[in-house]
Amino acid sequence: MTAYAALAEPSRRRILDLLRDGERSVTDLVDRLDLSQPGVSKHLKVLREAGLVTVRPEGKRRWYGLRAAPLEEVDAWLEPYRAHWSARLDALERHLEEHP
């Protein structure tokens, strides 16, 4: 599973959003998402296989954390699109300034 494929699913993106603030347990993720425990676990497995999350066992609990390094490839892929939209927005701003 690639980072691109893992990010295609909205629930997995929401999980990553929650992990930006630090490690969370499955129970905490279930409480914050509109998903069942098996559903969250399934998504965490995909994210783990894509290298986007780490897991740290602590007793009976497992703590999941964000691993941002694989997102660098996605960021690099998105850069030309950001440049494209930035140029388009700059052109729109110039047009609006010239034609109030």
FIVOVEX-247916 format. One record per atom (N, C-alpha, C, O): z, y negated, x negated; residue in three letters; residue number from 1; atom name; chain. Coordinates in nm, 4 decimals, padded with zeros to 6 digits. Atoms other than C-alpha are relative to their C-alpha. Last residue first. Layout:
REM residues N
        z        y        x type seq atom mol
        Z        Y        X  ala NUM   CA   A
...
REM end
This chain:
REM residues 100
        z        y        x type seq atom mol
 -00.1262 -00.0045 -00.0770  pro 100    N   A
 -00.9633 -04.7188  01.2485  pro 100   CA   A
 -00.0195  00.0015  00.1499  pro 100    C   A
  00.0781  00.0051  00.2248  pro 100    O   A
  00.0357  00.0180 -00.1415  his  99    N   A
 -01.2968 -04.6266  01.0916  his  99   CA   A
  00.1261  00.0078  00.0868  his  99    C   A
  00.1483  00.1060  00.1576  his  99    O   A
  00.1214  00.0833 -00.0079  glu  98    N   A
 -01.2625 -04.6589  00.7116  glu  98   CA   A
 -00.0379 -00.0332  00.1440  glu  98    C   A
 -00.1029 -00.1347  00.1687  glu  98    O   A
 -00.0310  00.1320  00.0565  glu  97    N   A
 -00.9009 -04.5343  00.7051  glu  97   CA   A
 -00.1186 -00.0959  00.0133  glu  97    C   A
 -00.1007 -00.2155  00.0362  glu  97    O   A
 -00.0885  00.0689 -00.0944  leu  96    N   A
 -00.9848 -04.2482  00.9423  leu  96   CA   A
  00.0372 -00.1395 -00.0506  leu  96    C   A
  00.0511 -00.2325  00.0288  leu  96    O   A
  00.0762  00.0356 -00.1198  his  95    N   A
 -01.2808 -04.1453  00.7280  his  95   CA   A
  00.0856 -00.0791  00.0975  his  95    C   A
  00.0410 -00.1802  00.1517  his  95    O   A
  00.0895  00.1114  00.0350  arg  94    N   A
 -01.0745 -04.1538  00.4099  arg  94   CA   A
 -00.0790 -00.0473  00.1216  arg  94    C   A
 -00.0922 -00.1676  00.1438  arg  94    O   A
 -00.0834  00.1188  00.0177  glu  93    N   A
 -00.8042 -03.9385  00.5722  glu  93   CA   A
 -00.0861 -00.1217 -00.0357  glu  93    C   A
 -00.0664 -00.2300  00.0194  glu  93    O   A
 -00.0389  00.0462 -00.1335  leu  92    N   A
 -01.0651 -03.6906  00.6944  leu  92   CA   A
  00.0830 -00.1264 -00.0112  leu  92    C   A
  00.0617 -00.2212  00.0643  leu  92    O   A
  00.1195  00.0606 -00.0597  ala  91    N   A
 -01.2116 -03.6639  00.3446  ala  91   CA   A
  00.0311 -00.0533  00.1393  ala  91    C   A
 -00.0154 -00.1613  00.1757  ala  91    O   A
  00.0204  00.1288  00.0674  asp  90    N   A
 -00.8645 -03.6028  00.1989  asp  90   CA   A
 -00.1200 -00.0728  00.0583  asp  90    C   A
 -00.1150 -00.1942  00.0781  asp  90    O   A
 -00.0980  00.0927 -00.0568  leu  89    N   A
 -00.8066 -03.3357  00.4631  leu  89   CA   A
 -00.0100 -00.1372 -00.0663  leu  89    C   A
  00.0068 -00.2399 -00.0005  leu  89    O   A
  00.0420  00.0344 -00.1366  arg  88    N   A
 -01.1291 -03.1616  00.3649  arg  88   CA   A
  00.0960 -00.1000  00.0637  arg  88    C   A
  00.0530 -00.1928  00.1323  arg  88    O   A
  00.1173  00.0884  00.0083  ala  87    N   A
 -01.0453 -03.1763 -00.0058  ala  87   CA   A
 -00.0450 -00.0439  00.1395  ala  87    C   A
 -00.0817 -00.1595  00.1603  ala  87    O   A
 -00.0479  00.1278  00.0519  ser  86    N   A
 -00.6984 -03.0320  00.0601  ser  86   CA   A
 -00.1149 -00.1004 -00.0076  ser  86    C   A
 -00.0994 -00.2161  00.0314  ser  86    O   A
 -00.0590  00.0750 -00.1104  trp  85    N   A
 -00.8482 -02.7627  00.2785  trp  85   CA   A
  00.0539 -00.1344 -00.0455  trp  85    C   A
  00.0512 -00.2311  00.0306  trp  85    O   A
  00.1024  00.0304 -00.1009  his  84    N   A
 -01.0817 -02.6429  00.0040  his  84   CA   A
  00.0592 -00.0866  00.1109  his  84    C   A
  00.0018 -00.1891  00.1477  his  84    O   A
  00.0823  00.1080  00.0553  ala  83    N   A
 -00.8124 -02.6665 -00.2659  ala  83   CA   A
 -00.1066 -00.0436  00.1008  ala  83    C   A
 -00.1334 -00.1627  00.1163  ala  83    O   A
 -00.0825  00.1218 -00.0046  arg  82    N   A
 -00.5758 -02.4599 -00.0503  arg  82   CA   A
 -00.0808 -00.1183 -00.0508  arg  82    C   A
 -00.0769 -00.2263  00.0081  arg  82    O   A
 -00.0028  00.0420 -00.1402  tyr  81    N   A
 -00.8542 -02.2058  00.0029  tyr  81   CA   A
  00.0856 -00.1253  00.0171  tyr  81    C   A
  00.0526 -00.2136  00.0963  tyr  81    O   A
  00.1262  00.0670 -00.0343  pro  80    N   A
 -00.9207 -02.1862 -00.3719  pro  80   CA   A
 -00.0043 -00.0483  00.1450  pro  80    C   A
 -00.0687 -00.1488  00.1749  pro  80    O   A
  00.0185  00.1306  00.0637  glu  79    N   A
 -00.5458 -02.1217 -00.4308  glu  79   CA   A
 -00.1338 -00.0657  00.0331  glu  79    C   A
 -00.1333 -00.1837  00.0682  glu  79    O   A
  00.0013  00.1087 -00.0979  leu  78    N   A
 -00.5086 -01.8377 -00.1779  leu  78   CA   A
 -00.0340 -00.1363 -00.0598  leu  78    C   A
 -00.0747 -00.2264  00.0135  leu  78    O   A
  00.1154 -00.0201 -00.0877  trp  77    N   A
 -00.6066 -01.5601 -00.4205  trp  77   CA   A
 -00.0134 -00.1158  00.0998  trp  77    C   A
 -00.1245 -00.1556  00.1349  trp  77    O   A
  00.1206  00.0298  00.0780  ala  76    N   A
 -00.3652 -01.6924 -00.6818  ala  76   CA   A
 -00.1257  00.0139  00.0858  ala  76    C   A
 -00.2202 -00.0638  00.0718  ala  76    O   A
  00.0042  00.1443  00.0223  asp  75    N   A
 -00.0848 -01.6986 -00.4240  asp  75   CA   A
 -00.1264 -00.0398 -00.0771  asp  75    C   A
 -00.1918 -00.1383 -00.0429  asp  75    O   A
  00.0411  00.0573 -00.1280  val  74    N   A
 -00.1639 -01.3406 -00.3192  val  74   CA   A
 -00.0126 -00.1517 -00.0143  val  74    C   A
 -00.1080 -00.2113  00.0357  val  74    O   A
  00.1409 -00.0358 -00.0175  glu  73    N   A
 -00.1467 -01.2292 -00.6820  glu  73   CA   A
 -00.0546 -00.0598  00.1293  glu  73    C   A
 -00.1668 -00.1102  00.1323  glu  73    O   A
  00.0763  00.0860  00.0903  glu  72    N   A
  00.1801 -01.4209 -00.7297  glu  72   CA   A
 -00.1498  00.0290  00.0122  glu  72    C   A
 -00.2314 -00.0629  00.0054  glu  72    O   A
  00.0558  00.1105 -00.0778  leu  71    N   A
  00.3181 -01.2460 -00.4201  leu  71   CA   A
 -00.0798 -00.0962 -00.0876  leu  71    C   A
 -00.1573 -00.1767 -00.0360  leu  71    O   A
  00.1293 -00.0378 -00.0578  pro  70    N   A
  00.3615 -00.9278 -00.6223  pro  70   CA   A
 -00.0654 -00.1116  00.0821  pro  70    C   A
 -00.1861 -00.1086  00.1059  pro  70    O   A
  00.1080 -00.0125  00.0992  ala  69    N   A
  00.6290 -01.1081 -00.8322  ala  69   CA   A
 -00.1342  00.0434  00.0610  ala  69    C   A
 -00.2368 -00.0141  00.0248  ala  69    O   A
  00.1098  00.0952 -00.0208  ala  68    N   A
  00.8395 -01.2127 -00.5296  ala  68   CA   A
 -00.1182  00.0188 -00.0945  ala  68    C   A
 -00.2258 -00.0347 -00.0676  ala  68    O   A
  00.0601 -00.0096  00.1336  arg  67    N   A
  01.0742 -00.9152 -00.5089  arg  67   CA   A
 -00.1298 -00.0803  00.0070  arg  67    C   A
 -00.2317 -00.0312  00.0556  arg  67    O   A
  00.1390  00.0397  00.0196  leu  66    N   A
  01.2894 -00.9965 -00.2088  leu  66   CA   A
 -00.0386  00.0186 -00.1461  leu  66    C   A
  00.0374 -00.0154 -00.2368  leu  66    O   A
  00.0233  00.1328  00.0549  gly  65    N   A
  01.6136 -00.8081 -00.1626  gly  65   CA   A
 -00.1486 -00.0236 -00.0220  gly  65    C   A
 -00.2269  00.0706 -00.0343  gly  65    O   A
  00.1405  00.0270  00.0310  tyr  64    N   A
  01.7316 -00.5144  00.0425  tyr  64   CA   A
 -00.0142 -00.1442 -00.0458  tyr  64    C   A
  00.0450 -00.2361  00.0107  tyr  64    O   A
  00.0293  00.1425 -00.0020  trp  63    N   A
  02.0896 -00.3904  00.0418  trp  63   CA   A
 -00.1428 -00.0207 -00.0465  trp  63    C   A
 -00.1841  00.0311 -00.1502  trp  63    O   A
  00.1090  00.0324  00.0914  arg  62    N   A
  02.1573 -00.0300  00.1321  arg  62   CA   A
 -00.0320 -00.1481  00.0193  arg  62    C   A
 -00.0500 -00.1961  00.1312  arg  62    O   A
  00.0969  00.1060 -00.0321  arg  61    N   A
  02.4860  00.0635  00.2848  arg  61   CA   A
 -00.1075 -00.0109 -00.1061  arg  61    C   A
 -00.0888  00.0248 -00.2224  arg  61    O   A
  00.0910 -00.0492 -00.1038  lys  60    N   A
  02.6765  00.3925  00.2634  lys  60   CA   A
 -00.1082 -00.1018  00.0358  lys  60    C   A
 -00.2039 -00.0686  00.1056  lys  60    O   A
 -00.0693 -00.0874 -00.0936  gly  59    N   A
  02.8362  00.2993 -00.0678  gly  59   CA   A
 -00.1004  00.0566  00.0994  gly  59    C   A
 -00.2042  00.1103  00.0607  gly  59    O   A
 -00.1403  00.0362  00.0209  glu  58    N   A
  02.6287  00.0231 -00.2217  glu  58   CA   A
  00.0817  00.0785  00.1021  glu  58    C   A
  00.0925  00.0378  00.2177  glu  58    O   A
 -00.1020 -00.0709 -00.0767  pro  57    N   A
  02.2637  00.1164 -00.2642  pro  57   CA   A
  00.1400 -00.0476 -00.0381  pro  57    C   A
  00.1694 -00.0744 -00.1546  pro  57    O   A
 -00.1185 -00.0229  00.0824  arg  56    N   A
  02.0332 -00.1538 -00.3958  arg  56   CA   A
  00.1036  00.0718  00.0858  arg  56    C   A
  00.1600  00.0131  00.1782  arg  56    O   A
 -00.1121 -00.0550 -00.0757  val  55    N   A
  01.6811 -00.1721 -00.2577  val  55   CA   A
  00.1124  00.0315 -00.0981  val  55    C   A
  00.0905  00.0856 -00.2065  val  55    O   A
 -00.0803 -00.0935  00.0779  thr  54    N   A
  01.4040 -00.3923 -00.3884  thr  54   CA   A
  00.1101  00.0521  00.0904  thr  54    C   A
  00.1441 -00.0106  00.1907  thr  54    O   A
 -00.1450  00.0025 -00.0140  val  53    N   A
  01.1379 -00.5592 -00.1808  val  53   CA   A
  00.0623  00.1012 -00.0953  val  53    C   A
  00.0002  00.1997 -00.1351  val  53    O   A
 -00.0448  00.1318 -00.0446  leu  52    N   A
  00.7741 -00.6589 -00.2266  leu  52   CA   A
  00.1503 -00.0111  00.0208  leu  52    C   A
  00.2039 -00.1217  00.0268  leu  52    O   A
 -00.0689  00.0685  00.1092  gly  51    N   A
  00.6681 -00.3611 -00.4382  gly  51   CA   A
  00.0553 -00.1355  00.0373  gly  51    C   A
  00.0929 -00.2131 -00.0506  gly  51    O   A
  00.0891  00.1058  00.0482  ala  50    N   A
  00.4110 -00.2439 -00.1838  ala  50   CA   A
  00.0634 -00.0793 -00.1141  ala  50    C   A
 -00.0004 -00.1669 -00.1725  ala  50    O   A
  00.1147 -00.0660  00.0620  glu  49    N   A
  00.6080  00.0807 -00.1416  glu  49   CA   A
 -00.1003 -00.1015 -00.0562  glu  49    C   A
 -00.1693 -00.0733 -00.1542  glu  49    O   A
 -00.0470 -00.0597  00.1257  arg  48    N   A
  00.9225 -00.1243 -00.0770  arg  48   CA   A
 -00.1157  00.0657 -00.0755  arg  48    C   A
 -00.1283  00.0502 -00.1970  arg  48    O   A
 -00.0211  00.1103  00.0933  leu  47    N   A
  00.7464 -00.3369  00.1842  leu  47   CA   A
  00.0461  00.0506 -00.1362  leu  47    C   A
  00.0065 -00.0029 -00.2398  leu  47    O   A
  00.1324  00.0517  00.0359  val  46    N   A
  00.6172 -00.0233  00.3584  val  46   CA   A
  00.0143 -00.1112 -00.1034  val  46    C   A
 -00.0588 -00.1137 -00.2024  val  46    O   A
  00.0635 -00.1028  00.0825  lys  45    N   A
  00.9643  00.1346  00.3522  lys  45   CA   A
 -00.1373 -00.0486 -00.0479  lys  45    C   A
 -00.1714 -00.0334 -00.1652  lys  45    O   A
 -00.0574  00.0111  00.1339  leu  44    N   A
  01.1181 -00.1886  00.4791  leu  44   CA   A
 -00.0608  00.1027 -00.0947  leu  44    C   A
 -00.0805  00.0742 -00.2128  leu  44    O   A
  00.0602  00.1163  00.0652  his  43    N   A
  00.8770 -00.1847  00.7735  his  43   CA   A
  00.0542 -00.0181 -00.1422  his  43    C   A
 -00.0202 -00.0544 -00.2333  his  43    O   A
  00.1415 -00.0314  00.0247  lys  42    N   A
  00.9808  00.1690  00.8685  lys  42   CA   A
 -00.0683 -00.1148 -00.0744  lys  42    C   A
 -00.1420 -00.0922 -00.1703  lys  42    O   A
  00.0043 -00.0920  00.1140  ser  41    N   A
  01.3493  00.0824  00.8292  ser  41   CA   A
 -00.1438  00.0363 -00.0371  ser  41    C   A
 -00.1778  00.0467 -00.1549  ser  41    O   A
 -00.0289  00.0792  00.1200  val  40    N   A
  01.3076 -00.2183  01.0586  val  40   CA   A
 -00.0096  00.0888 -00.1240  val  40    C   A
 -00.0665  00.0487 -00.2255  val  40    O   A
  00.1130  00.0898  00.0239  gly  39    N   A
  01.1403 -00.0003  01.3217  gly  39   CA   A
  00.0186 -00.0832 -00.1258  gly  39    C   A
 -00.0737 -00.0969 -00.2060  gly  39    O   A
  00.1101 -00.0770  00.0598  pro  38    N   A
  01.4021  00.2748  01.2925  pro  38   CA   A
 -00.1227 -00.0870 -00.0310  pro  38    C   A
 -00.1918 -00.0642 -00.1302  pro  38    O   A
 -00.0350 -00.0394  00.1368  gln  37    N   A
  01.6765  00.0116  01.3400  gln  37   CA   A
 -00.1100  00.0861 -00.0619  gln  37    C   A
 -00.1471  00.0632 -00.1770  gln  37    O   A
 -00.1001 -00.1064  00.0080  ser  36    N   A
  01.5015 -00.1299  01.6461  ser  36   CA   A
  00.0307  00.0311 -00.1463  ser  36    C   A
 -00.0436 -00.0087 -00.2360  ser  36    O   A
  00.0503 -00.1322  00.0370  leu  35    N   A
  01.3209 -00.4617  01.6346  leu  35   CA   A
  00.1144  00.0997 -00.0014  leu  35    C   A
  00.2303  00.0631 -00.0211  leu  35    O   A
  00.0121 -00.0695 -00.1284  asp  34    N   A
  01.3707 -00.8090  01.7840  asp  34   CA   A
 -00.0640  00.1367 -00.0244  asp  34    C   A
 -00.1672  00.1702  00.0337  asp  34    O   A
  00.1379 -00.0234 -00.0454  leu  33    N   A
  01.4877 -00.9395  01.4493  leu  33   CA   A
  00.0018  00.0705  00.1352  leu  33    C   A
  00.1015  00.1325  00.1721  leu  33    O   A
  00.0759  00.1248  00.0033  arg  32    N   A
  01.8144 -01.0990  01.3358  arg  32   CA   A
 -00.1429  00.0135  00.0519  arg  32    C   A
 -00.2100 -00.0867  00.0767  arg  32    O   A
 -00.0659  00.1032 -00.0817  asp  31    N   A
  02.0527 -00.8164  01.4298  asp  31   CA   A
 -00.0836 -00.1280  00.0101  asp  31    C   A
 -00.0753 -00.1989  00.1104  asp  31    O   A
  00.0145 -00.0410 -00.1402  val  30    N   A
  01.8106 -00.5545  01.2942  val  30   CA   A
  00.0592 -00.1062  00.0918  val  30    C   A
  00.0006 -00.1400  00.1947  val  30    O   A
  00.1391  00.0261 -00.0383  leu  29    N   A
  01.7938 -00.7446  00.9634  leu  29   CA   A
 -00.0244  00.0369  00.1464  leu  29    C   A
 -00.0929 -00.0360  00.2181  leu  29    O   A
  00.0167  00.1447 -00.0127  asp  28    N   A
  02.1742 -00.7526  00.9386  asp  28   CA   A
 -00.1425 -00.0346  00.0433  asp  28    C   A
 -00.1624 -00.1224  00.1272  asp  28    O   A
 -00.0721  00.0433 -00.1202  thr  27    N   A
  02.1965 -00.3808  01.0086  thr  27   CA   A
 -00.0170 -00.1497  00.0229  thr  27    C   A
 -00.0401 -00.1934  00.1357  thr  27    O   A
  00.0851 -00.0344 -00.1147  val  26    N   A
  01.9273 -00.3066  00.7494  val  26   CA   A
  00.0657 -00.0495  00.1282  val  26    C   A
 -00.0014 -00.1036  00.2160  val  26    O   A
 -00.0042 -00.1412 -00.0370  ser  25    N   A
  02.1389 -00.4920  00.4932  ser  25   CA   A
 -00.0955  00.0249  00.1166  ser  25    C   A
 -00.1399 -00.0692  00.1825  ser  25    O   A
 -00.0500 -00.0294 -00.1350  arg  24    N   A
  02.0439 -00.8263  00.3497  arg  24   CA   A
  00.0005  00.1502  00.0209  arg  24    C   A
 -00.0782  00.2239 -00.0385  arg  24    O   A
 -00.0015 -00.1386 -00.0470  glu  23    N   A
  01.9896 -00.9652  00.0018  glu  23   CA   A
  00.0567  00.0107  00.1411  glu  23    C   A
  00.1431 -00.0665  00.1825  glu  23    O   A
 -00.0864 -00.0942  00.0708  gly  22    N   A
  01.9214 -01.3323 -00.0464  gly  22   CA   A
 -00.0048  00.1380  00.0626  gly  22    C   A
 -00.0716  00.1606  00.1635  gly  22    O   A
 -00.1336  00.0570  00.0179  asp  21    N   A
  01.7826 -01.6414  00.1277  asp  21   CA   A
  00.0950  00.0931 -00.0739  asp  21    C   A
  00.2077  00.0539 -00.1043  asp  21    O   A
  00.0088  00.1141  00.0937  arg  20    N   A
  01.4206 -01.5346  00.0801  arg  20   CA   A
  00.1369 -00.0574 -00.0309  arg  20    C   A
  00.1598 -00.1081 -00.1406  arg  20    O   A
 -00.0472 -00.0394  00.1330  leu  19    N   A
  01.5113 -01.2014  00.2424  leu  19   CA   A
 -00.0116 -00.1124 -00.1027  leu  19    C   A
  00.0431 -00.1016 -00.2124  leu  19    O   A
 -00.1454 -00.0145 -00.0019  leu  18    N   A
  01.4838 -01.3481  00.5918  leu  18   CA   A
  00.0554  00.0330 -00.1382  leu  18    C   A
  00.1658 -00.0092 -00.1727  leu  18    O   A
 -00.0573  00.1337 -00.0223  asp  17    N   A
  01.1286 -01.4704  00.5295  asp  17   CA   A
  00.1524  00.0062 -00.0030  asp  17    C   A
  00.2170 -00.0803 -00.0621  asp  17    O   A
  00.0045  00.0696  00.1283  leu  16    N   A
  01.0411 -01.1283  00.3844  leu  16   CA   A
  00.0577 -00.1406  00.0117  leu  16    C   A
  00.1266 -00.1871 -00.0791  leu  16    O   A
 -00.1021 -00.0610  00.0852  ile  15    N   A
  01.1586 -00.9651  00.7073  ile  15   CA   A
  00.0031 -00.0703 -00.1356  ile  15    C   A
  00.1106 -00.1028 -00.1859  ile  15    O   A
 -00.1303  00.0527 -00.0459  arg  14    N   A
  00.9532 -01.2124  00.9103  arg  14   CA   A
  00.1134  00.0581 -00.0840  arg  14    C   A
  00.2085 -00.0125 -00.1177  arg  14    O   A
 -00.0109  00.1368  00.0506  arg  13    N   A
  00.6443 -01.1255  00.7028  arg  13   CA   A
  00.1335 -00.0624  00.0416  arg  13    C   A
  00.1943 -00.1359 -00.0362  arg  13    O   A
 -00.0300 -00.0100  00.1432  arg  12    N   A
  00.7071 -00.7569  00.7706  arg  12   CA   A
  00.0095 -00.1386 -00.0626  arg  12    C   A
  00.0917 -00.1608 -00.1515  arg  12    O   A
 -00.1416 -00.0373  00.0141  ser  11    N   A
  00.7286 -00.8269  01.1431  ser  11   CA   A
  00.0389  00.0107 -00.1464  ser  11    C   A
  00.1505 -00.0255 -00.1837  ser  11    O   A
 -00.0923  00.1124 -00.0197  pro  10    N   A
  00.3977 -01.0164  01.1318  pro  10   CA   A
  00.1481  00.0357 -00.0172  pro  10    C   A
  00.2243 -00.0451 -00.0702  pro  10    O   A
 -00.0819 -00.0274 -00.1184  glu   9    N   A
  00.1975 -00.7258  00.9811  glu   9   CA   A
  00.1047 -00.1105  00.0168  glu   9    C   A
  00.1831 -00.1341 -00.0751  glu   9    O   A
  00.0831  00.0121 -00.1201  ala   8    N   A
 -00.0813 -00.8275  00.7423  ala   8   CA   A
  00.0814  00.0147  00.1276  ala   8    C   A
  00.0371 -00.0295  00.2336  ala   8    O   A
 -00.0167  00.1330 -00.0602  leu   7    N   A
  00.1695 -00.8895  00.4639  leu   7   CA   A
 -00.0787 -00.0180  00.1287  leu   7    C   A
 -00.0580 -00.1157  00.2007  leu   7    O   A
 -00.1373  00.0129 -00.0494  ala   6    N   A
  00.1934 -00.5186  00.3815  ala   6   CA   A
  00.0207 -00.1325  00.0728  ala   6    C   A
  00.0914 -00.1381  00.1734  ala   6    O   A
 -00.0132 -00.0851 -00.1185  ala   5    N   A
 -00.1841 -00.4868  00.3578  ala   5   CA   A
  00.1398 -00.0132  00.0596  ala   5    C   A
  00.1555 -00.0179  00.1816  ala   5    O   A
  00.0836  00.0557 -00.1073  tyr   4    N   A
 -00.2091 -00.7836  00.1206  tyr   4   CA   A
  00.0175  00.0796  00.1288  tyr   4    C   A
  00.0360  00.0217  00.2358  tyr   4    O   A
 -00.0734  00.1132 -00.0574  ala   3    N   A
  00.0861 -00.6618 -00.0899  ala   3   CA   A
 -00.0779 -00.0596  00.1157  ala   3    C   A
 -00.0188 -00.0996  00.2159  ala   3    O   A
  00.0075  00.1240  00.0764  thr   2    N   A
 -00.1003 -00.3360 -00.1392  thr   2   CA   A
  00.0849 -00.1082  00.0670  thr   2    C   A
  00.1232 -00.0961  00.1834  thr   2    O   A
  00.0000  00.1182 -00.0854  met   1    N   A
  00.0000  00.0000  00.0000  met   1   CA   A
  00.0000 -00.1235 -00.0893  met   1    C   A
  00.0827 -00.1368 -00.1795  met   1    O   A
REM end
